[in-house]
């Protein structure tokens, strides 16, 4: 393989997933990968699975997938704030109740990590980090020394992750790359309604391109209302500003938002 598309956090947003898959194929990628958290936040969980299967997307198990697949009591999202946990419980209860038994079993069988080779580069794909599925690695608070430790201890040249909902890329000498590929499920707390995925390719060395995805966000918002999902979730889809999951944000990332 020389060119792959990678995304995380679908969060039930089957409309953005469909748009991203068509865009990735148009860009002539060799394979498509999802780094987990298929459910949460949005409506109609079971609409995601036929799209993944139909486009031969290889998936990593996120914390949400592990919880839904194993019938756990919560999403293992890693929040500590009571308000964040309140909305996490609502989101998880809806997703679990509306995911079929067959799809729960499929989620249960997903691997926690995937490894692929891009030319000479050893690529490790995970959800939060290689050491913990629900670990938040933020650009402003993750040191390069810690990333070097991850590369060394997990025998990888490129690490691809998600979980935070905000994309970033750091290149380290001699030729190592950590990439948070972003999420498809909700916008990036920047006042824009599009979502993001990443294309990783060989172009001399490793090339990382973040690709914006526009989709029918107004339709998604209407379906969320019809499913009685929280108004705060709908507001995020329509405005591009996060209204929940705010307390987990480091100061630098939170300052970029409205709330």
Backbone torsions as a table, in degrees:
resi	resn	phi	psi	omega
1	UNK	NA	144.5	178.8
2	UNK	-126.4	-11.4	-173.9
3	UNK	-154.4	117.1	-177.3
4	UNK	-129.1	150.5	172.6
5	UNK	-104.4	136.4	-176.3
6	UNK	-138.6	132.8	175.6
7	UNK	-140.7	163.0	176.4
8	UNK	-130.1	176.8	170.1
9	UNK	45.7	69.4	175.6
10	UNK	-68.8	-36.4	176.2
11	UNK	53.1	38.7	-179.3
12	UNK	69.8	5.5	-177.2
13	UNK	-82.2	77.8	-176.4
14	UNK	-67.5	-25.3	179.5
15	UNK	-69.9	-43.2	176.2
16	UNK	-68.3	-37.6	177.6
17	UNK	-59.8	-47.5	180.0
18	UNK	-59.9	-43.1	179.6
19	UNK	-64.8	-41.1	-179.6
20	UNK	-66.5	-40.6	-179.9
21	UNK	-63.3	-43.6	178.2
22	UNK	-64.4	-38.9	179.4
23	UNK	-66.3	-42.3	-179.4
24	UNK	-63.5	-42.0	177.8
25	UNK	-64.0	-36.9	178.7
26	UNK	-63.5	-27.8	180.0
27	UNK	-89.8	6.6	170.1
28	UNK	60.6	51.9	176.8
29	UNK	-82.2	156.9	179.4
30	UNK	-82.6	-27.5	-179.0
31	UNK	-161.7	159.7	-179.6
32	UNK	-126.5	136.9	-177.3
33	UNK	-129.8	146.2	173.6
34	UNK	-119.4	131.9	-175.2
35	UNK	-97.2	21.5	168.6
36	UNK	101.4	173.6	-171.2
37	UNK	64.7	65.8	177.7
38	UNK	-69.1	-35.5	-178.1
39	UNK	-100.3	-179.6	178.7
40	UNK	106.6	151.5	163.8
41	UNK	73.8	-57.4	-171.5
42	UNK	-98.2	-171.8	-175.2
43	UNK	-96.2	162.4	166.9
44	UNK	55.9	66.7	-178.0
45	UNK	-54.1	-39.4	-173.2
46	UNK	-70.2	-9.2	177.6
47	UNK	-77.4	-14.3	180.0
48	UNK	-74.9	-39.1	-168.6
49	UNK	-65.4	-42.8	177.6
50	UNK	-61.9	-32.7	178.3
51	UNK	-67.4	-43.6	178.6
52	UNK	-62.7	-45.0	179.6
53	UNK	-66.6	-42.3	-178.1
54	UNK	-65.8	-25.8	-179.5
55	UNK	-106.3	11.1	175.8
56	UNK	53.7	44.5	178.2
57	UNK	-79.9	128.1	175.6
58	UNK	-89.5	134.0	-170.9
59	UNK	-122.0	144.1	169.1
60	UNK	-96.2	150.4	177.5
61	UNK	-84.7	118.5	172.9
62	UNK	-88.7	177.0	179.7
63	UNK	-61.0	-39.6	178.6
64	UNK	-63.0	-42.8	-178.4
65	UNK	-65.5	-39.5	177.8
66	UNK	-63.9	-42.4	-179.2
67	UNK	-67.6	-48.2	180.0
68	UNK	-64.2	-43.4	-177.8
69	UNK	-64.0	-32.9	-177.1
70	UNK	-103.8	6.0	177.3
71	UNK	63.0	38.9	-179.0
72	UNK	-77.7	170.1	-172.9
73	UNK	-78.4	-22.6	-178.7
74	UNK	-147.9	179.9	-172.1
75	UNK	-85.0	-5.2	-175.6
76	UNK	54.6	37.4	-173.0
77	UNK	-74.1	-22.2	177.9
78	UNK	92.5	14.3	178.8
79	UNK	-80.4	152.1	175.4
80	UNK	-119.3	-17.7	-178.3
81	UNK	-78.9	134.8	-178.7
82	UNK	-59.4	-39.4	179.8
83	UNK	-66.7	-43.7	177.4
84	UNK	-60.5	-41.7	179.8
85	UNK	-68.0	-32.2	176.0
86	UNK	-59.9	-50.3	-179.9
87	UNK	-69.9	-32.8	176.0
88	UNK	-62.4	-39.6	178.3
89	UNK	-64.5	-42.0	178.5
90	UNK	-62.8	-44.8	-178.9
91	UNK	-63.9	-44.6	-177.9
92	UNK	-66.7	-43.5	-179.4
93	UNK	-60.1	-42.6	179.2
94	UNK	-65.1	-48.0	-177.7
95	UNK	-62.5	-45.1	-179.2
96	UNK	-62.0	-44.6	-177.2
97	UNK	-65.7	-26.6	-174.4
98	UNK	-108.1	13.3	174.2
99	UNK	-103.4	126.9	-176.2
100	UNK	-66.1	160.3	177.6
101	UNK	-60.4	-39.6	-179.8
102	UNK	-63.5	-41.9	179.9
103	UNK	-72.7	-32.2	173.8
104	UNK	-61.7	-41.9	179.1
105	UNK	-63.9	-39.7	178.5
106	UNK	-63.3	-43.5	177.5
107	UNK	-60.9	-38.7	-178.6
108	UNK	-61.7	-29.7	-176.5
109	UNK	-91.3	0.4	-179.0
110	UNK	-69.6	147.0	178.7
111	UNK	-78.6	148.5	178.0
112	UNK	-73.7	-19.4	178.6
113	UNK	-145.8	157.6	171.4
114	UNK	-132.9	146.4	175.1
115	UNK	-124.8	136.3	175.2
116	UNK	-137.8	165.1	178.5
117	UNK	-113.4	125.0	171.6
118	UNK	-112.5	98.3	-173.7
119	UNK	58.9	-123.5	-179.9
120	UNK	-84.3	-5.5	-170.7
121	UNK	-92.3	129.9	174.9
122	UNK	-88.7	114.9	-175.2
123	UNK	-106.7	126.2	177.0
124	UNK	-112.2	125.6	177.9
125	UNK	-110.0	134.1	-180.0
126	UNK	-146.3	-177.8	-179.7
127	UNK	-94.0	-72.6	178.8
128	UNK	-89.1	-57.0	175.2
129	UNK	-155.6	167.7	178.2
130	UNK	-65.5	-18.8	-176.8
131	UNK	-99.1	-20.5	179.2
132	UNK	-154.8	129.5	-174.1
133	UNK	-57.9	-40.6	-174.9
134	UNK	-103.8	26.6	176.9
135	UNK	-78.8	132.2	177.1
136	UNK	-90.5	117.0	173.7
137	UNK	-110.6	104.3	-178.7
138	UNK	-96.7	149.5	-178.9
139	UNK	-61.2	-40.0	-172.8
140	UNK	-77.3	-20.0	-173.4
141	UNK	-118.9	-1.9	-179.3
142	UNK	-97.3	117.2	-176.5
143	UNK	-78.7	153.4	175.3
144	UNK	-65.2	-33.4	178.0
145	UNK	-62.4	-39.8	177.5
146	UNK	-65.9	-41.0	177.6
147	UNK	-63.1	-40.8	176.5
148	UNK	-58.6	-40.6	176.9
149	UNK	-60.2	-42.7	179.2
150	UNK	-63.6	-43.9	178.7
151	UNK	-59.9	-44.6	-178.0
152	UNK	-68.0	-47.7	-173.1
153	UNK	-74.5	-19.8	-179.0
154	UNK	-114.0	12.6	175.1
155	UNK	47.9	58.7	-179.0
156	UNK	-135.4	150.8	173.0
157	UNK	-101.2	-27.5	179.6
158	UNK	-132.9	128.8	174.3
159	UNK	-117.5	126.5	178.6
160	UNK	-112.9	128.6	-177.5
161	UNK	-142.3	-179.6	179.2
162	UNK	-150.9	-128.8	172.3
163	UNK	80.0	-40.7	-176.0
164	UNK	-77.6	-25.4	-176.7
165	UNK	87.7	0.5	-179.8
166	UNK	-131.6	122.4	-174.6
167	UNK	-72.6	152.2	168.5
168	UNK	-168.2	161.4	-177.8
169	UNK	-141.7	133.1	173.1
170	UNK	-130.5	126.0	175.9
171	UNK	-98.1	134.1	179.9
172	UNK	-123.5	146.7	178.1
173	UNK	-70.3	149.0	0.1
174	UNK	-79.8	-33.2	-178.8
175	UNK	-164.9	61.0	179.4
176	UNK	-117.9	150.0	-175.5
177	UNK	-141.0	127.2	167.2
178	UNK	-106.7	129.5	-177.6
179	UNK	-131.6	119.6	164.0
180	UNK	-88.6	115.5	-167.6
181	UNK	-81.3	-3.1	-177.2
182	UNK	84.8	-175.0	-179.7
183	UNK	-133.9	155.4	175.6
184	UNK	-95.2	-13.6	-167.7
185	UNK	-78.6	-30.8	179.1
186	UNK	-154.0	158.8	-177.8
187	UNK	-66.9	174.5	-164.2
188	UNK	-97.3	23.4	179.7
189	UNK	61.0	42.4	-179.2
190	UNK	-129.8	12.0	179.6
191	UNK	77.9	9.7	176.9
192	UNK	-115.0	146.1	-175.3
193	UNK	-90.0	-8.8	178.4
194	UNK	-73.3	163.7	174.6
195	UNK	-120.0	-177.0	-169.2
196	UNK	-138.5	149.6	163.5
197	UNK	-139.9	177.8	-175.7
198	UNK	-125.9	146.6	169.4
199	UNK	-113.8	123.8	178.8
200	UNK	-109.8	125.8	-175.2
201	UNK	-144.1	161.7	173.3
202	UNK	-88.7	120.5	177.8
203	UNK	-145.8	73.3	-167.5
204	UNK	82.6	-71.6	169.1
205	UNK	-113.4	-148.8	176.8
206	UNK	-85.8	131.9	176.0
207	UNK	-115.5	135.3	179.8
208	UNK	-120.5	123.2	177.6
209	UNK	-123.9	124.7	174.2
210	UNK	-91.9	128.1	-172.4
211	UNK	-113.2	121.4	175.6
212	UNK	-76.1	143.7	-179.6
213	UNK	-123.9	116.5	171.7
214	UNK	-93.2	141.3	-179.9
215	UNK	-149.2	176.9	-177.8
216	UNK	-79.7	78.6	-176.7
217	UNK	-68.9	-27.1	177.1
218	UNK	-69.0	-37.2	174.7
219	UNK	-64.6	-43.2	178.4
220	UNK	-59.9	-44.4	179.6
221	UNK	-60.5	-41.4	179.1
222	UNK	-63.8	-40.1	178.6
223	UNK	-68.6	-34.9	176.7
224	UNK	-64.7	-42.6	176.4
225	UNK	-61.1	-43.7	-178.7
226	UNK	-62.9	-28.0	178.8
227	UNK	-90.8	5.8	178.9
228	UNK	60.4	34.2	172.9
229	UNK	-76.2	157.4	-173.4
230	UNK	-56.6	140.4	178.4
231	UNK	-59.7	-29.7	178.5
232	UNK	-63.1	-36.7	177.1
233	UNK	-66.5	-42.9	-179.2
234	UNK	-62.8	-41.9	179.5
235	UNK	-58.8	-41.8	179.4
236	UNK	-61.4	-43.7	179.5
237	UNK	-61.8	-38.7	-174.9
238	UNK	-82.4	-26.9	-174.3
239	UNK	-109.4	-22.2	-175.4
240	UNK	83.2	5.7	178.4
241	UNK	-110.4	134.1	177.2
242	UNK	-69.5	140.4	174.4
243	UNK	-117.7	-9.7	178.5
244	UNK	-135.4	171.7	-178.7
245	UNK	60.2	31.4	-175.7
246	UNK	-86.7	-34.2	-173.6
247	UNK	-68.7	-22.5	179.5
248	UNK	-76.9	-15.7	-177.9
249	UNK	-70.9	133.0	170.2
250	UNK	-63.6	162.7	-173.9
251	UNK	-56.4	-43.5	-176.7
252	UNK	-64.3	-44.6	-179.7
253	UNK	-69.4	-35.6	-179.6
254	UNK	-69.3	-33.8	-179.5
255	UNK	-62.1	-22.3	180.0
256	UNK	-73.7	-19.0	-174.9
257	UNK	-90.3	-179.3	-179.6
258	UNK	-89.1	-31.7	-171.7
259	UNK	-105.6	NA	NA
